[in-house]
Amino acid sequence: MSPSSIPAAATATSKRIILVHGTGHGGWCWYKVATLLRAAGHRVDAPDLVASGADARPLRGAPTFEDYSRPLLDALRGLPSGDDRAVLVGHSFGGMSVALAAEELPEKVAAAVFVTAFMPDCAGPRTRAIEELPPLDWMDSVTDEGHAPPSVFLGPEFLRRQLYQLSPEEDYTLSQSLARVSSYYVADQQQRPPFSADRYGAVTKVYVVAKQDLAMIHEYQRQMIASIPVAEVREMEHADHMAMLSAPEELAGHLADIANTYA
């Protein structure tokens, strides 16, 4: 990988980009894309959400979805006064954290980018995008509804066959060293009102489709796109669910171009 992998137009200006991981993962999963974007001159953060990645807190330390998403909210609140707004990039369940940040701090968000991610609408419950996911074989994943919050651990075979099927073997191996128990916080989010049209709904949205995703299938990504206005849709023909690992140069190019367009 090298900055030459990113088109020249996408390296024109330095932008602030915050990369948000999905369930059971951490900021580590963005290592390829973050490296490319930084080499191209962008200011990039990839925080670990609570009880994720290298964050040492147990899942019980994040009883609510807002608690879990706190590192992202704090990163936005901590932007220097007068600094450019950030481009938020959510992957998978990270799309829900991006939506929460856009709802709470819309003035800090230049654009919300959803990379094969849950993208809620403003017309129904916050969790509708999660609950309407087409039936999926969770294979060896383990859930515990009695845990506080209800927990999920994505099994190694599920990861290999459903999420990482096109990703390099060494990245799958890395995931097995760093995977964490997490939660989808469905019950907690159901207690909150729908996202508002004048806050989250008013933030510029871009969706990046991964056409080879076996978990959040192409048709469902398109269904979410049809449920709320988006400024732009981009497609990655050969990316699996872990688009940042299976097609990092392509995704970095998209994100840099999106940042330069909307920030």
C-alpha positions in Angstrom: 0.0 0.0 0.0 1.1 3.5 -0.7 -0.4 7.0 -1.0 -0.1 6.6 -4.7 -3.0 4.1 -4.4 -5.3 7.1 -3.7 -6.2 9.2 -6.8 -4.5 12.6 -6.9 -7.9 14.4 -6.6 -8.5 12.7 -3.3 -5.3 13.9 -1.8 -5.8 17.5 -2.5 -6.7 18.8 1.0 -6.3 17.6 4.5 -9.6 16.6 6.2 -10.4 15.2 9.6 -11.8 11.7 9.3 -13.0 9.5 12.2 -13.3 5.8 11.4 -15.8 3.8 13.5 -15.6 0.0 13.9 -18.4 -2.5 14.1 -19.4 -5.2 16.6 -16.6 -7.2 18.2 -13.9 -5.3 16.5 -11.9 -2.2 17.3 -10.0 0.7 15.7 -7.4 -1.9 14.7 -9.5 -3.1 11.8 -9.0 0.2 10.0 -5.2 -0.1 10.1 -4.7 -0.3 6.3 -7.2 2.4 5.4 -6.0 4.7 8.2 -2.4 4.3 7.0 -3.3 5.2 3.4 -5.4 8.2 4.4 -2.7 9.6 6.8 0.0 9.1 4.1 -2.2 11.2 1.8 -2.2 14.0 4.4 -5.6 13.5 6.1 -6.0 13.7 9.9 -7.4 10.3 10.9 -8.6 8.8 14.1 -9.9 5.3 14.6 -11.1 5.1 18.3 -11.8 2.0 20.2 -15.4 2.2 21.5 -15.9 1.1 25.1 -15.1 -2.6 25.7 -13.7 -2.9 22.2 -10.2 -3.3 20.7 -7.6 -2.2 23.2 -10.2 -0.6 25.5 -9.7 -2.5 28.8 -13.2 -2.0 30.2 -15.5 -5.0 30.3 -18.8 -4.9 28.4 -20.6 -4.4 31.7 -18.9 -1.1 31.9 -21.0 0.1 28.9 -24.6 -0.6 30.0 -26.1 1.7 27.4 -25.5 2.3 23.7 -24.5 5.9 24.5 -22.0 4.6 27.1 -20.6 2.3 24.4 -20.3 5.1 21.8 -18.8 7.6 24.3 -15.3 7.6 22.8 -16.7 8.8 19.5 -18.9 11.4 21.1 -16.0 12.6 23.2 -13.7 12.8 20.1 -16.2 15.1 18.4 -16.8 17.3 21.5 -13.0 17.5 21.8 -12.3 18.9 18.4 -10.4 22.2 18.6 -12.5 25.3 18.5 -12.8 26.5 14.9 -11.5 23.2 13.6 -13.1 21.7 10.5 -16.0 19.4 11.1 -15.2 15.7 10.9 -16.2 13.2 8.4 -17.6 10.2 10.3 -17.2 6.7 8.7 -19.1 3.9 10.3 -18.7 0.2 9.3 -21.3 -2.4 10.1 -22.8 -1.7 13.5 -20.6 1.4 13.6 -23.2 3.0 11.5 -25.4 3.2 14.5 -22.7 5.0 16.5 -22.3 7.4 13.6 -26.0 8.1 13.5 -26.0 8.7 17.3 -23.1 11.2 16.9 -24.9 13.0 14.1 -28.1 13.2 16.2 -26.3 14.5 19.3 -23.7 16.8 17.6 -24.8 17.5 14.0 -22.9 20.8 13.9 -19.6 18.8 14.3 -20.3 16.4 11.4 -19.4 17.3 7.9 -20.7 14.0 6.5 -21.8 10.6 7.8 -20.4 7.8 5.7 -21.9 4.3 6.0 -19.6 1.5 4.7 -21.8 -1.6 4.4 -23.3 -0.4 7.7 -26.6 -0.1 9.5 -28.1 3.2 8.4 -31.2 4.1 10.4 -34.0 6.2 9.0 -36.0 8.9 10.8 -39.5 7.4 10.3 -39.3 4.4 12.6 -37.6 3.0 15.7 -33.9 3.5 15.9 -33.4 -0.3 15.8 -35.4 -1.0 12.7 -32.4 -1.3 10.5 -31.0 -3.9 12.9 -34.3 -5.8 13.3 -35.1 -6.0 9.6 -31.7 -7.5 8.7 -32.6 -10.6 6.5 -32.2 -14.0 8.3 -28.6 -14.9 8.7 -26.8 -18.1 9.8 -24.9 -16.9 12.8 -23.1 -20.3 12.9 -20.9 -20.6 16.0 -21.6 -17.1 17.3 -22.7 -17.0 21.0 -25.3 -14.7 22.5 -26.3 -14.2 26.1 -29.6 -12.3 26.6 -29.1 -12.5 30.4 -25.9 -10.4 30.3 -26.2 -6.7 31.1 -26.2 -5.5 28.3 -27.2 -8.6 26.2 -24.0 -9.8 24.6 -22.9 -11.4 21.4 -19.6 -12.9 20.5 -19.1 -13.4 16.7 -17.7 -17.0 16.2 -14.6 -17.8 14.3 -16.3 -19.8 11.6 -19.0 -17.0 11.2 -16.2 -14.5 10.8 -14.3 -16.6 8.3 -17.3 -17.6 6.1 -19.7 -14.6 6.4 -17.5 -11.6 7.0 -13.9 -12.3 5.9 -14.4 -14.6 3.0 -12.5 -12.4 0.6 -10.1 -10.8 3.1 -6.4 -11.9 3.5 -5.9 -14.8 5.8 -3.5 -12.8 8.0 -6.3 -10.3 8.7 -8.6 -13.1 9.7 -5.9 -14.4 12.0 -5.5 -10.9 13.5 -9.2 -10.8 14.2 -8.9 -14.0 16.2 -6.4 -12.4 18.5 -8.4 -9.2 19.0 -12.1 -10.2 18.8 -14.2 -9.0 21.8 -17.6 -9.7 23.3 -20.0 -6.9 22.3 -23.7 -5.9 22.2 -26.2 -4.6 19.7 -28.0 -2.7 22.5 -31.4 -3.3 20.9 -33.5 -3.0 24.0 -31.7 0.1 25.1 -32.0 1.8 21.8 -35.7 0.9 21.6 -36.3 3.2 24.5 -35.2 6.2 22.6 -37.3 8.2 20.1 -36.6 7.9 16.4 -33.7 9.9 15.0 -34.9 13.4 14.2 -35.2 14.8 10.7 -33.7 18.1 11.7 -30.5 16.7 13.3 -29.4 13.3 12.1 -31.7 13.5 9.2 -30.2 16.8 8.1 -26.6 15.6 8.1 -25.1 14.8 4.7 -25.0 11.0 4.2 -23.0 8.8 1.8 -23.4 5.0 1.5 -20.6 2.7 0.3 -22.0 -0.6 -0.9 -19.9 -3.8 -0.6 -21.5 -6.0 -3.2 -19.9 -9.3 -2.0 -21.0 -8.9 1.6 -22.6 -12.2 2.8 -23.9 -10.8 6.1 -25.4 -7.4 5.2 -26.3 -8.5 1.7 -26.4 -6.1 -1.3 -30.2 -6.0 -1.5 -30.5 -5.0 2.1 -27.9 -2.3 1.8 -30.0 -0.9 -1.1 -33.2 -1.2 1.1 -31.6 1.0 3.7 -30.4 3.5 1.1 -34.0 3.8 -0.2 -35.3 4.6 3.3 -33.6 7.9 3.9 -32.1 10.6 1.5 -28.4 10.2 0.8 -26.2 12.5 -1.1 -24.3 9.8 -2.9 -24.0 6.0 -3.2 -20.7 4.3 -4.2 -20.2 0.7 -5.0 -17.3 -1.7 -4.3 -17.7 -4.6 -6.6 -15.2 -7.0 -5.0 -15.4 -6.1 -1.3 -16.7 -8.5 1.4 -18.2 -7.3 4.7 -14.7 -6.3 5.9 -14.3 -3.9 3.0 -11.4 -2.1 4.8 -9.4 -5.3 4.7 -10.5 -6.9 1.4 -10.2 -3.8 -0.7 -8.4 -1.1 1.4 -6.9 0.9 -1.4 -10.3 1.3 -3.1 -12.1 2.2 0.1 -9.4 4.7 1.1 -9.8 6.3 -2.3 -13.5 6.6 -1.8 -13.2 8.0 1.7 -10.6 10.6 0.7 -12.7 11.7 -2.2 -15.9 11.9 -0.1 -14.0 13.9 2.5 -12.8 16.4 -0.1 -16.2 16.7 -1.6 -18.3 17.2 1.5 -16.0 18.6 4.2 
